[in-house]
Amino acid sequence: RWNMLSKMHRFGRWVVASDLEVGGLELTAEERGSQLVAQREQRLSEHYVIKHASEQGLDVKSLAEKLVEARKKLWETAWRAPIERQKLQQSIAAFDTSKFPGFEKALRAGYGTLSKPQRSEFEKGVEGFECDVLMAADLLDKLTGSGASLLQHSAAFRRHARGALAAMFRELRPIYADTRPLVEWKTDAHGLGFNYLGWQAPPCDLATAPG
């Protein structure tokens, strides 16, 4: 979540994480005893991927790409049946933390241009999106684009106006995969969420992020 990335971006260039609860996969006895499933789990495991990436001398970004690709293949092969059976929502994202300060600054600047009614609309919308940052950025793009003239916006925000917040988020989170191709999702999660003020649920902690 947001607070984790806010703290960790100072200490490492790449962070691989999920904003959803990891785990919960339930294999049947037949699936647990399958040699094919076991082989795929082994060859697509984080330890296996990291070991082989290190042997190949890959850089950290390439390693992050390999980790996300391996998890996606695991979902689509060995774990496909239980994911579809349980309708599991799973995701994995790699964040380029060097992009975090710029995105945070632009998000705060954009939020600062909103009128009081617009802020209320934004806050209600983000809660409806279960605090998802990409959905919040897209909503903020729409609110600022349809509101006051860009000439009235702060210099910091003008540099990132006209729909660019969502694009900046994708630069922050350039590598991503989820199980949407396999099952219907009931949430708006896209890899990063604002922290909750409630117990694992909205309201969202907007004071720490855009506020």
N, CA, C and O of each residue as an XYZ file, in Angstrom:
844
protein
N       0.831     -1.202      0.000
C       0.000      0.000      0.000
C       0.866      1.254      0.000
O       2.093      1.183      0.069
N       0.197      2.405     -0.079
C       0.878      3.674     -0.294
C       1.971      3.929      0.735
O       3.093      4.278      0.368
N       1.663      3.762      2.006
C       2.639      4.089      3.053
C       3.891      3.233      2.949
O       4.991      3.710      3.229
N       3.738      1.977      2.551
C       4.894      1.107      2.384
C       5.814      1.634      1.283
O       7.028      1.718      1.466
N       5.221      1.990      0.134
C       6.013      2.485     -0.983
C       6.636      3.834     -0.646
O       7.759      4.131     -1.054
N       5.897      4.643      0.099
C       6.406      5.955      0.507
C       7.678      5.819      1.339
O       8.588      6.640      1.221
N       7.743      4.806      2.164
C       8.917      4.598      3.017
C      10.039      3.857      2.282
O      11.216      4.155      2.485
N       9.681      2.909      1.444
C      10.695      2.042      0.828
C      11.374      2.661     -0.382
O      12.461      2.220     -0.757
N      10.769      3.674     -1.009
C      11.340      4.193     -2.253
C      12.718      4.816     -2.051
O      13.469      4.986     -3.011
N      13.050      5.153     -0.825
C      14.358      5.755     -0.542
C      15.475      4.713     -0.475
O      16.655      5.061     -0.526
N      15.107      3.453     -0.361
C      16.102      2.423     -0.086
C      16.327      1.429     -1.218
O      17.269      0.639     -1.162
N      15.490      1.454     -2.232
C      15.666      0.510     -3.334
C      14.953      0.999     -4.574
O      13.898      1.626     -4.475
N      15.512      0.723     -5.747
C      14.945      1.209     -7.004
C      13.689      0.437     -7.392
O      12.740      1.027     -7.908
N      13.669     -0.879     -7.150
C      12.541     -1.702     -7.582
C      11.914     -2.428     -6.395
O      12.612     -2.979     -5.544
N      10.592     -2.416     -6.357
C       9.824     -3.126     -5.332
C       8.788     -3.989     -6.039
O       8.026     -3.493     -6.868
N       8.757     -5.284     -5.712
C       7.757     -6.207     -6.267
C       6.805     -6.579     -5.140
O       7.232     -7.074     -4.097
N       5.511     -6.339     -5.351
C       4.539     -6.556     -4.275
C       3.134     -6.705     -4.850
O       2.920     -6.572     -6.055
N       2.184     -6.982     -3.963
C       0.768     -7.057     -4.327
C      -0.037     -6.267     -3.309
O       0.274     -6.274     -2.118
N      -1.080     -5.582     -3.787
C      -1.953     -4.853     -2.863
C      -3.121     -5.730     -2.406
O      -3.970     -5.277     -1.638
N      -3.169     -6.980     -2.870
C      -4.227     -7.902     -2.481
C      -3.678     -8.936     -1.506
O      -2.466     -9.117     -1.389
N      -4.577     -9.604     -0.819
C      -4.155    -10.673      0.081
C      -3.543    -11.807     -0.736
O      -4.178    -12.348     -1.640
N      -2.323    -12.151     -0.412
C      -1.609    -13.196     -1.152
C      -1.919    -14.553     -0.536
O      -1.966    -14.698      0.685
N      -2.130    -15.547     -1.396
C      -2.414    -16.883     -0.896
C      -3.885    -17.236     -1.019
O      -4.627    -16.593     -1.762
N      -4.303    -18.260     -0.289
C      -5.696    -18.697     -0.324
C      -5.982    -19.743     -1.374
O      -7.116    -20.202     -1.510
N      -4.948    -20.126     -2.124
C      -5.145    -21.121     -3.171
C      -5.377    -22.492     -2.541
O      -4.610    -22.927     -1.682
N      -6.434    -23.162     -2.973
C      -6.782    -24.476     -2.434
C      -6.745    -25.514     -3.551
O      -7.614    -25.539     -4.423
N      -5.729    -26.366     -3.510
C      -5.601    -27.432     -4.501
C      -6.356    -28.670     -4.046
O      -6.430    -28.965     -2.853
N      -6.916    -29.389     -5.011
C      -7.545    -30.661     -4.690
C      -6.445    -31.691     -4.434
O      -5.276    -31.445     -4.729
N      -6.825    -32.842     -3.885
C      -5.846    -33.905     -3.640
C      -5.187    -34.332     -4.945
O      -3.985    -34.599     -4.979
N      -5.968    -34.396     -6.018
C      -5.422    -34.783     -7.318
C      -4.415    -33.746     -7.806
O      -3.359    -34.100     -8.332
N      -4.741    -32.466     -7.632
C      -3.830    -31.399     -8.060
C      -2.547    -31.396     -7.232
O      -1.457    -31.195     -7.768
N      -2.680    -31.619     -5.926
C      -1.496    -31.651     -5.053
C      -0.574    -32.814     -5.417
O       0.644    -32.722     -5.260
N      -1.160    -33.903     -5.902
C      -0.360    -35.072     -6.249
C       0.130    -35.080     -7.687
O       0.811    -36.017     -8.105
N      -0.208    -34.048     -8.445
C       0.172    -34.003     -9.852
C       1.651    -33.653    -10.002
O       2.112    -32.643     -9.471
N       2.382    -34.479    -10.717
C       3.801    -34.222    -10.960
C       3.977    -32.984    -11.837
O       4.926    -32.221    -11.653
N       3.061    -32.783    -12.795
C       3.142    -31.636    -13.691
C       2.961    -30.338    -12.907
O       3.686    -29.367    -13.125
N       1.986    -30.328    -11.989
C       1.768    -29.146    -11.159
C       3.007    -28.857    -10.313
O       3.438    -27.710    -10.200
N       3.573    -29.904     -9.724
C       4.756    -29.740     -8.878
C       5.937    -29.189     -9.670
O       6.673    -28.332     -9.182
N       6.116    -29.687    -10.899
C       7.224    -29.217    -11.735
C       7.061    -27.751    -12.105
O       8.020    -26.980    -12.079
N       5.839    -27.378    -12.450
C       5.600    -25.975    -12.814
C       5.760    -25.059    -11.610
O       6.307    -23.963    -11.733
N       5.289    -25.496    -10.448
C       5.452    -24.691     -9.242
C       6.929    -24.468     -8.932
O       7.331    -23.380     -8.517
N       7.730    -25.512     -9.138
C       9.156    -25.391     -8.857
C       9.846    -24.461     -9.851
O      10.598    -23.571     -9.452
N       9.593    -24.663    -11.139
C      10.291    -23.895    -12.165
C       9.815    -22.451    -12.246
O      10.515    -21.601    -12.796
N       8.647    -22.165    -11.713
C       8.118    -20.802    -11.748
C       8.148    -20.132    -10.370
O       7.570    -19.061    -10.186
N       8.814    -20.757     -9.418
C       8.910    -20.189     -8.077
C       9.869    -18.999     -8.067
O      10.737    -18.882     -8.932
N       9.700    -18.107     -7.067
C      10.568    -16.936     -6.954
C      12.032    -17.342     -6.814
O      12.906    -16.744     -7.442
N      12.302    -18.365     -5.987
C      13.686    -18.794     -5.761
C      14.333    -19.263     -7.059
O      15.480    -18.918     -7.342
N      13.609    -20.044     -7.843
C      14.133    -20.565     -9.098
C      14.411    -19.423    -10.075
O      15.463    -19.377    -10.713
N      13.437    -18.490    -10.180
C      13.578    -17.369    -11.114
C      14.761    -16.483    -10.724
O      15.555    -16.093    -11.580
N      14.878    -16.167     -9.435
C      15.975    -15.307     -8.969
C      17.329    -15.977     -9.205
O      18.286    -15.329     -9.628
N      17.397    -17.275     -8.928
C      18.654    -18.014     -9.112
C      19.111    -17.957    -10.564
O      20.271    -17.657    -10.845
N      18.194    -18.247    -11.486
C      18.556    -18.284    -12.895
C      18.818    -16.878    -13.442
O      19.684    -16.700    -14.299
N      18.083    -15.890    -12.957
C      18.337    -14.513    -13.398
C      19.720    -14.051    -12.955
O      20.420    -13.355    -13.689
N      20.103    -14.449    -11.744
C      21.432    -14.090    -11.235
C      22.523    -14.760    -12.048
O      23.549    -14.149    -12.344
N      22.300    -16.017    -12.408
C      23.286    -16.740    -13.213
C      23.447    -16.121    -14.597
O      24.527    -16.172    -15.187
N      22.363    -15.536    -15.110
C      22.405    -14.898    -16.426
C      22.909    -13.465    -16.363
O      23.127    -12.835    -17.397
N      23.095    -12.946    -15.147
C      23.589    -11.579    -14.985
C      22.581    -10.512    -15.341
O      22.965     -9.424    -15.772
N      21.288    -10.796    -15.171
C      20.257     -9.825    -15.509
C      20.250     -8.662    -14.525
O      20.586     -8.828    -13.352
N      19.863     -7.480    -15.014
C      19.733     -6.340    -14.118
C      18.439     -6.473    -13.312
O      17.633     -7.368    -13.567
N      18.246     -5.582    -12.343
C      17.124     -5.724    -11.415
C      15.783     -5.552    -12.115
O      14.828     -6.255    -11.787
N      15.691     -4.639    -13.067
C      14.427     -4.462    -13.790
C      14.067     -5.738    -14.546
O      12.916     -6.175    -14.523
N      15.043     -6.327    -15.210
C      14.790     -7.570    -15.946
C      14.385     -8.688    -15.002
O      13.540     -9.517    -15.340
N      14.985     -8.713    -13.823
C      14.598     -9.703    -12.817
C      13.149     -9.497    -12.394
O      12.394    -10.460    -12.263
N      12.759     -8.241    -12.180
C      11.372     -7.941    -11.812
C      10.413     -8.406    -12.900
O       9.353     -8.958    -12.607
N      10.790     -8.180    -14.160
C       9.964     -8.630    -15.282
C       9.835    -10.147    -15.283
O       8.753    -10.679    -15.534
N      10.926    -10.844    -15.006
C      10.908    -12.305    -14.964
C      10.008    -12.813    -13.834
O       9.273    -13.784    -14.016
N      10.065    -12.162    -12.672
C       9.247    -12.580    -11.530
C       7.756    -12.432    -11.840
O       6.965    -13.326    -11.539
N       7.377    -11.302    -12.441
C       5.973    -11.077    -12.779
C       5.532    -12.043    -13.875
O       4.433    -12.594    -13.814
N       6.379    -12.248    -14.865
C       6.062    -13.180    -15.949
C       5.881    -14.602    -15.424
O       4.981    -15.319    -15.862
N       6.735    -15.008    -14.489
C       6.631    -16.358    -13.930
C       5.343    -16.539    -13.144
O       4.689    -17.577    -13.248
N       4.975    -15.528    -12.355
C       3.731    -15.642    -11.587
C       2.532    -15.714    -12.518
O       1.596    -16.473    -12.267
N       2.552    -14.931    -13.589
C       1.469    -14.952    -14.564
C       1.348    -16.334    -15.207
O       0.241    -16.841    -15.387
N       2.486    -16.944    -15.553
C       2.465    -18.289    -16.149
C       1.949    -19.325    -15.157
O       1.256    -20.270    -15.536
N       2.293    -19.140    -13.884
C       1.821    -20.060    -12.854
C       0.306    -19.985    -12.720
O      -0.364    -21.008    -12.581
N      -0.228    -18.769    -12.763
C      -1.686    -18.603    -12.720
C      -2.350    -19.281    -13.914
O      -3.393    -19.920    -13.778
N      -1.735    -19.135    -15.081
C      -2.351    -19.613    -16.322
C      -2.200    -21.115    -16.540
O      -2.875    -21.692    -17.392
N      -1.309    -21.752    -15.765
C      -1.050    -23.183    -15.969
C      -1.377    -23.990    -14.714
O      -2.508    -24.446    -14.547
N      -0.410    -24.165    -13.848
C      -0.575    -25.046    -12.688
C      -1.708    -24.621    -11.766
O      -2.382    -25.470    -11.182
N      -1.925    -23.316    -11.630
C      -2.933    -22.841    -10.679
C      -4.227    -22.386    -11.346
O      -5.121    -21.874    -10.673
N      -4.332    -22.564    -12.633
C      -5.499    -22.040    -13.347
C      -6.814    -22.626    -12.817
O      -7.755    -21.887    -12.528
N      -6.870    -23.946    -12.693
C      -8.117    -24.591    -12.264
C      -8.579    -24.107    -10.885
O      -9.738    -23.717    -10.746
N      -7.716    -24.118     -9.861
C      -8.180    -23.628     -8.560
C      -8.507    -22.138     -8.555
O      -9.407    -21.713     -7.831
N      -7.795    -21.337     -9.349
C      -8.106    -19.904     -9.427
C      -9.496    -19.703    -10.009
O     -10.283    -18.905     -9.499
N      -9.792    -20.428    -11.074
C     -11.117    -20.307    -11.690
C     -12.195    -20.879    -10.769
O     -13.302    -20.346    -10.693
N     -11.873    -21.942    -10.088
C     -12.836    -22.578     -9.185
C     -13.158    -21.668     -7.997
O     -14.315    -21.547     -7.595
N     -12.133    -21.037     -7.445
C     -12.303    -20.178     -6.270
C     -12.553    -18.711     -6.633
O     -12.847    -17.889     -5.765
N     -12.430    -18.393     -7.936
C     -12.572    -17.010     -8.402
C     -11.613    -16.080     -7.645
O     -11.996    -15.012     -7.167
N     -10.361    -16.524     -7.555
C      -9.357    -15.791     -6.790
C      -8.880    -14.548     -7.537
O      -8.523    -14.608     -8.713
N      -8.882    -13.433     -6.834
C      -8.333    -12.187     -7.344
C      -6.889    -12.079     -6.845
O      -6.643    -11.896     -5.653
N      -5.952    -12.194     -7.769
C      -4.543    -12.118     -7.420
C      -3.848    -11.124     -8.351
O      -4.225    -10.992     -9.515
N      -2.845    -10.432     -7.841
C      -2.091     -9.502     -8.673
C      -0.643     -9.465     -8.218
O      -0.313     -9.864     -7.101
N       0.211     -8.981     -9.103
C       1.610     -8.763     -8.770
C       2.087     -7.566     -9.581
O       1.780     -7.449    -10.767
N       2.839     -6.677     -8.936
C       3.299     -5.465     -9.601
C       4.749     -5.192     -9.236
O       5.198     -5.508     -8.134
N       5.476     -4.597    -10.183
C       6.833     -4.125     -9.918
C       6.831     -2.608    -10.051
O       6.409     -2.067    -11.073
N       7.299     -1.934     -9.023
C       7.285     -0.470     -8.975
C       8.690      0.082     -9.172
O       9.644     -0.367     -8.536
N       8.802      1.064    -10.061
C      10.040      1.813    -10.236
C       9.990      2.972     -9.242
O       9.408      4.017     -9.534
N      10.588      2.791     -8.091
C      10.414      3.745     -6.995
C      11.028      5.110     -7.289
O      10.725      6.078     -6.592
N      11.886      5.210     -8.308
C      12.428      6.526     -8.665
C      11.330      7.452     -9.183
O      11.494      8.672     -9.187
N      10.216      6.876     -9.618
C       9.094      7.665    -10.128
C       8.132      8.098     -9.019
O       7.234      8.906     -9.255
N       8.319      7.563     -7.814
C       7.354      7.851     -6.743
C       7.331      9.319     -6.334
O       6.241      9.885     -6.252
N       8.462      9.972     -6.071
C       8.401     11.379     -5.637
C       7.677     12.285     -6.628
O       6.884     13.134     -6.219
N       7.936     12.119     -7.921
C       7.271     12.942     -8.924
C       5.780     12.704     -8.974
O       4.993     13.643     -9.090
N       5.394     11.431     -8.887
C       3.969     11.109     -8.901
C       3.288     11.663     -7.655
O       2.205     12.240     -7.747
N       3.906     11.496     -6.506
C       3.328     12.004     -5.262
C       3.157     13.523     -5.330
O       2.128     14.052     -4.910
N       4.153     14.215     -5.851
C       4.098     15.675     -5.949
C       2.970     16.113     -6.878
O       2.225     17.041     -6.564
N       2.849     15.438     -8.030
C       1.799     15.779     -8.990
C       0.414     15.474     -8.430
O      -0.535     16.220     -8.669
N       0.302     14.378     -7.685
C      -0.976     14.011     -7.084
C      -1.416     15.062     -6.070
O      -2.577     15.472     -6.052
N      -0.482     15.492     -5.229
C      -0.788     16.519     -4.232
C      -1.152     17.846     -4.902
O      -2.081     18.533     -4.476
N      -0.404     18.201     -5.964
C      -0.669     19.449     -6.662
C      -2.044     19.434     -7.312
O      -2.779     20.419     -7.255
N      -2.386     18.302     -7.934
C      -3.702     18.190     -8.559
C      -4.827     18.267     -7.548
O      -5.828     18.948     -7.769
N      -4.658     17.565     -6.436
C      -5.675     17.598     -5.372
C      -5.829     19.018     -4.836
O      -6.929     19.438     -4.478
N      -4.719     19.753     -4.782
C      -4.755     21.116     -4.255
C      -5.526     22.092     -5.113
O      -5.934     23.150     -4.633
N      -5.738     21.748     -6.404
C      -6.492     22.637     -7.282
C      -8.006     22.435     -7.167
O      -8.777     23.240     -7.689
N      -8.434     21.377     -6.494
C      -9.866     21.070     -6.434
C     -10.607     22.028     -5.512
O     -10.087     22.447     -4.477
N     -11.826     22.364     -5.906
C     -12.701     23.137     -5.030
C     -13.216     22.218     -3.925
O     -13.023     21.004     -3.993
N     -13.855     22.770     -2.932
C     -14.379     21.958     -1.837
C     -15.380     20.918     -2.328
O     -15.289     19.761     -1.917
N     -16.343     21.282     -3.198
C     -17.257     20.252     -3.720
C     -16.531     19.175     -4.520
O     -16.888     17.999     -4.449
N     -15.506     19.578     -5.285
C     -14.747     18.598     -6.056
C     -13.968     17.657     -5.140
O     -13.853     16.464     -5.423
N     -13.435     18.193     -4.046
C     -12.711     17.330     -3.103
C     -13.646     16.294     -2.496
O     -13.276     15.135     -2.309
N     -14.857     16.729     -2.193
C     -15.833     15.795     -1.639
C     -16.157     14.708     -2.665
O     -16.244     13.529     -2.322
N     -16.336     15.112     -3.925
C     -16.609     14.144     -4.994
C     -15.442     13.190     -5.162
O     -15.638     11.987     -5.336
N     -14.224     13.722     -5.112
C     -13.026     12.892     -5.256
C     -12.926     11.880     -4.123
O     -12.693     10.696     -4.369
N     -13.099     12.329     -2.892
C     -12.962     11.450     -1.740
C     -14.007     10.338     -1.754
O     -13.695      9.189     -1.439
N     -15.256     10.675     -2.120
C     -16.294      9.652     -2.212
C     -15.982      8.668     -3.341
O     -16.196      7.463     -3.206
N     -15.479      9.196     -4.446
C     -15.145      8.330     -5.571
C     -14.038      7.354     -5.228
O     -14.117      6.175     -5.572
N     -13.003      7.840     -4.548
C     -11.873      6.971     -4.190
C     -12.316      5.890     -3.214
O     -11.860      4.750     -3.301
N     -13.197      6.239     -2.288
C     -13.719      5.216     -1.374
C     -14.511      4.166     -2.142
O     -14.461      2.980     -1.815
N     -15.240      4.604     -3.161
C     -15.976      3.659     -3.993
C     -15.059      2.743     -4.779
O     -15.440      1.626     -5.130
N     -13.839      3.216     -5.058
C     -12.838      2.416     -5.756
C     -11.994      1.596     -4.787
O     -10.981      1.012     -5.172
N     -12.419      1.558     -3.524
C     -11.695      0.817     -2.480
C     -10.247      1.296     -2.353
O      -9.327      0.508     -2.132
N     -10.074      2.624     -2.502
C      -8.795      3.309     -2.264
C      -7.738      3.010     -3.318
O      -6.550      3.200     -3.059
N      -8.137      2.548     -4.498
C      -7.165      2.226     -5.544
C      -6.523      3.498     -6.093
O      -7.224      4.455     -6.421
N      -5.205      3.513     -6.194
C      -4.479      4.719     -6.589
C      -4.655      5.037     -8.075
O      -4.804      6.205     -8.433
N      -4.640      4.026     -8.949
C      -4.832      4.293    -10.377
C      -6.209      4.891    -10.638
O      -6.331      5.855    -11.394
N      -7.238      4.336    -10.025
C      -8.581      4.871    -10.209
C      -8.673      6.295     -9.657
O      -9.361      7.143    -10.225
N      -7.975      6.551     -8.547
C      -7.952      7.892     -7.966
C      -7.257      8.870     -8.910
O      -7.726      9.994     -9.091
N      -6.146      8.452     -9.511
C      -5.422      9.314    -10.444
C      -6.275      9.627    -11.661
O      -6.296     10.765    -12.129
N      -6.981      8.624    -12.177
C      -7.849      8.824    -13.335
C      -8.986      9.788    -12.991
O      -9.323     10.660    -13.792
N      -9.574      9.633    -11.812
C     -10.652     10.525    -11.394
C     -10.132     11.952    -11.221
O     -10.803     12.908    -11.609
N      -8.948     12.098    -10.646
C      -8.375     13.419    -10.454
C      -8.062     14.076    -11.793
O      -8.241     15.283    -11.951
N      -7.596     13.285    -12.757
C      -7.388     13.808    -14.115
C      -8.683     14.381    -14.678
O      -8.689     15.465    -15.261
N      -9.774     13.650    -14.500
C     -11.064     14.080    -15.053
C     -11.579     15.331    -14.345
O     -12.095     16.243    -14.991
N     -11.442     15.375    -13.025
C     -11.938     16.518    -12.263
C     -11.150     17.788    -12.576
O     -11.737     18.859    -12.727
N      -9.853     17.678    -12.671
C      -9.034     18.857    -12.953
C      -9.152     19.275    -14.411
O      -9.052     20.461    -14.728
N      -9.360     18.324    -15.289
C      -9.495     18.646    -16.700
C     -10.806     19.332    -17.020
O     -10.885     20.090    -17.987
N     -11.853     19.079    -16.214
C     -13.170     19.662    -16.475
C     -13.465     20.859    -15.596
O     -14.529     21.468    -15.704
N     -12.520     21.202    -14.720
C     -12.751     22.304    -13.788
C     -12.162     23.596    -14.286
O     -12.349     23.968    -15.444
N     -11.444     24.286    -13.410
C     -10.897     25.588    -13.742
C      -9.854     25.481    -14.847
O      -9.320     24.404    -15.111
N      -9.572     26.608    -15.485
C      -8.564     26.657    -16.523
C      -7.216     26.213    -15.989
O      -6.873     26.479    -14.837
N      -6.449     25.530    -16.839
C      -5.127     25.085    -16.417
C      -4.227     26.265    -16.075
O      -3.259     26.106    -15.332
N      -4.531     27.443    -16.603
C      -3.725     28.615    -16.296
C      -3.848     29.005    -14.832
O      -2.988     29.713    -14.307
N      -4.908     28.552    -14.164
C      -5.119     28.861    -12.760
C      -4.462     27.842    -11.849
O      -4.389     28.041    -10.636
N      -3.981     26.745    -12.431
C      -3.379     25.688    -11.624
C      -1.958     26.059    -11.243
O      -1.330     26.891    -11.898
N      -1.456     25.450    -10.198
C      -0.082     25.689     -9.778
C       0.877     25.213    -10.857
O       0.536     24.351    -11.667
N       2.090     25.785    -10.862
C       3.095     25.391    -11.857
C       3.410     23.911    -11.758
O       3.622     23.247    -12.772
N       3.441     23.390    -10.525
C       3.753     21.972    -10.329
C       2.723     21.089    -11.001
O       3.063     20.043    -11.554
N       1.452     21.506    -10.958
C       0.426     20.660    -11.560
C       0.342     20.841    -13.066
O       0.041     19.886    -13.781
N       0.605     22.057    -13.571
C       0.505     22.291    -15.016
C       1.441     21.376    -15.789
O       1.134     20.983    -16.914
N       2.579     21.033    -15.198
C       3.532     20.169    -15.880
C       2.992     18.755    -16.053
O       3.504     17.996    -16.876
N       1.953     18.388    -15.279
C       1.454     17.013    -15.316
C      -0.046     16.971    -15.643
O      -0.726     15.992    -15.337
N      -0.549     18.039    -16.265
C      -1.988     18.125    -16.480
C      -2.432     17.344    -17.709
O      -1.646     16.661    -18.366
N      -3.726     17.474    -17.990
C      -4.369     16.845    -19.154
C      -4.205     15.328    -19.179
O      -3.669     14.759    -20.130
N      -4.679     14.692    -18.117
C      -4.749     13.239    -18.099
C      -3.450     12.536    -17.794
O      -3.350     11.321    -17.967
N      -2.445     13.280    -17.341
C      -1.128     12.665    -17.188
C      -0.931     11.920    -15.880
O       0.008     11.131    -15.774
N      -1.777     12.138    -14.877
C      -1.570     11.454    -13.606
C      -1.679      9.938    -13.755
O      -0.868      9.196    -13.200
N      -2.672      9.485    -14.497
C      -2.810      8.039    -14.716
C      -1.604      7.500    -15.482
O      -1.145      6.389    -15.219
N      -1.092      8.287    -16.428
C       0.093      7.867    -17.171
C       1.315      7.816    -16.256
O       2.143      6.912    -16.372
N       1.426      8.778    -15.353
C       2.534      8.785    -14.400
C       2.458      7.581    -13.468
O       3.485      7.022    -13.083
N       1.248      7.186    -13.109
C       1.104      5.993    -12.276
C       1.640      4.771    -13.008
O       2.319      3.935    -12.412
N       1.339      4.666    -14.283
C       1.807      3.503    -15.051
C       3.324      3.522    -15.222
O       3.938      2.468    -15.390
N       3.936      4.704    -15.180
C       5.398      4.766    -15.182
C       5.950      4.303    -13.839
O       7.009      3.679    -13.776
N       5.229      4.613    -12.775
C       5.612      4.141    -11.442
C       5.437      2.632    -11.321
O       6.235      1.960    -10.667
N       4.382      2.097    -11.957
C       4.078      0.669    -11.918
C       4.119      0.109    -13.341
O       3.080     -0.240    -13.902
N       5.338      0.020    -13.933
C       5.434     -0.364    -15.348
C       5.237     -1.850    -15.621
O       4.988     -2.243    -16.760
N       5.344     -2.671    -14.592
C       5.257     -4.126    -14.780
C       4.129     -4.638    -13.895
O       4.143     -4.432    -12.681
N       3.150     -5.307    -14.503
C       1.958     -5.688    -13.735
C       1.262     -6.873    -14.392
O       1.261     -7.019    -15.614
N       0.677     -7.706    -13.556
C      -0.162     -8.813    -14.040
C      -1.201     -9.130    -12.982
O      -0.969     -8.918    -11.792
N      -2.350     -9.640    -13.416
C      -3.376    -10.064    -12.466
C      -4.209    -11.179    -13.078
O      -3.982    -11.585    -14.218
N      -5.169    -11.668    -12.317
C      -5.973    -12.811    -12.772
C      -7.274    -12.371    -13.446
O      -8.182    -13.188    -13.602
N      -7.385    -11.119    -13.843
C      -8.595    -10.668    -14.539
C      -8.901    -11.464    -15.806
O     -10.074    -11.684    -16.106
N      -7.887    -11.906    -16.565
C      -8.212    -12.710    -17.754
C      -8.854    -14.062    -17.419
O      -9.442    -14.706    -18.288
N      -8.737    -14.488    -16.151
C      -9.223    -15.816    -15.765
C     -10.556    -15.771    -15.025
O     -11.390    -16.662    -15.184
N     -10.752    -14.736    -14.220
C     -11.970    -14.667    -13.411
C     -12.498    -13.241    -13.381
O     -11.753    -12.288    -13.609
N     -13.781    -13.104    -13.099
C     -14.390    -11.779    -12.970
C     -14.026    -11.182    -11.616
O     -14.173    -11.830    -10.580
N     -13.556     -9.954    -11.635
C     -13.162     -9.280    -10.394
C     -14.309     -8.443     -9.841
O     -15.157     -7.949    -10.584
N     -14.313     -8.298     -8.523
C     -15.328     -7.481     -7.851
C     -14.722     -6.226     -7.228
O     -15.417     -5.472     -6.546
N     -13.424     -6.001     -7.462
C     -12.762     -4.824     -6.911
C     -12.096     -4.040     -8.029
O     -11.990     -4.513     -9.161
N     -11.644     -2.817     -7.691
C     -10.976     -1.960     -8.665
C      -9.473     -1.932     -8.454
O      -8.814     -0.992     -8.897
N      -8.916     -2.928     -7.793
C      -7.488     -2.936     -7.479
C      -6.630     -3.008     -8.738
O      -6.933     -3.749     -9.673
N      -5.546     -2.217     -8.743
C      -4.620     -2.221     -9.874
C      -3.168     -2.183     -9.403
O      -2.308     -1.623    -10.083
N      -2.894     -2.773     -8.247
C      -1.519     -2.923     -7.814
C      -1.071     -2.043     -6.666
O      -0.100     -2.366     -5.982
N      -1.769     -0.923     -6.443
C      -1.391     -0.023     -5.350
C      -2.629      0.679     -4.813
O      -3.429      1.216     -5.579
N      -2.781      0.672     -3.504
C      -3.919      1.334     -2.887
C      -3.475      2.271     -1.783
O      -2.425      2.071     -1.173
N      -4.274      3.293     -1.527
C      -4.045      4.119     -0.348
C      -4.351      3.271      0.888
O      -5.175      2.358      0.833
N      -3.701      3.568      1.971
C      -3.960      2.825      3.205
C      -5.378      3.075      3.688
O      -5.966      4.127      3.441
N      -5.913      2.069      4.389
C      -7.255      2.182      4.949
C      -7.194      2.841      6.326
O      -6.239      2.654      7.080
N      -8.219      3.603      6.630
C      -8.403      4.098      7.996
C      -9.302      3.154      8.774
O      -9.249      3.098     10.002
N     -10.134      2.406      8.042
C     -10.980      1.396      8.674
C     -10.242      0.080      8.786
O      -9.059      0.000      8.453
N     -10.923     -0.948      9.249
C     -10.321     -2.273      9.386
C     -10.357     -2.969      8.039
O     -11.360     -3.581      7.673
N      -9.245     -2.874      7.294
C      -9.099     -3.481      5.978
C     -10.196     -3.033      5.017
O     -10.635     -3.798      4.157
N     -10.634     -1.782      5.175
C     -11.696     -1.255      4.325
C     -11.695      0.270      4.416
O     -11.139      0.834      5.358
N     -12.324      0.950      3.426
C     -12.432      2.408      3.501
C     -13.138      2.822      4.793
O     -13.852      2.021      5.396
N     -12.934      4.099      5.225
C     -12.388      5.226      4.466
C     -10.896      5.117      4.208
O     -10.171      4.381      4.878
N     -10.454      5.903      3.180
C      -9.067      5.868      2.739
C      -8.252      6.951      3.450
O      -8.767      8.020      3.778
N      -7.003      6.661      3.675
C      -6.089      7.637      4.276
C      -5.603      8.581      3.188
O      -4.530      8.376      2.620
N      -6.386      9.616      2.894
C      -6.028     10.577      1.861
C      -5.199     11.733      2.425
O      -4.591     12.486      1.664
N      -5.170     11.875      3.728
C      -4.364     12.938      4.330
C      -2.874     12.663      4.135
O      -2.088     13.588      3.929
N      -2.491     11.386      4.202
C      -1.072     11.024      4.051
C      -0.621     11.125      2.600
O       0.534     11.459      2.335
N      -1.524     10.839      1.651
C      -1.128     10.821      0.240
C      -1.454     12.145     -0.470
O      -0.627     13.056     -0.427
N      -2.621     12.296     -1.122
C      -2.851     13.554     -1.860
C      -3.074     14.739     -0.961
O      -2.755     15.862     -1.353
N      -3.614     14.541      0.244
C      -3.926     15.666      1.123
C      -2.685     16.298      1.687
O      -2.774     17.261      2.449
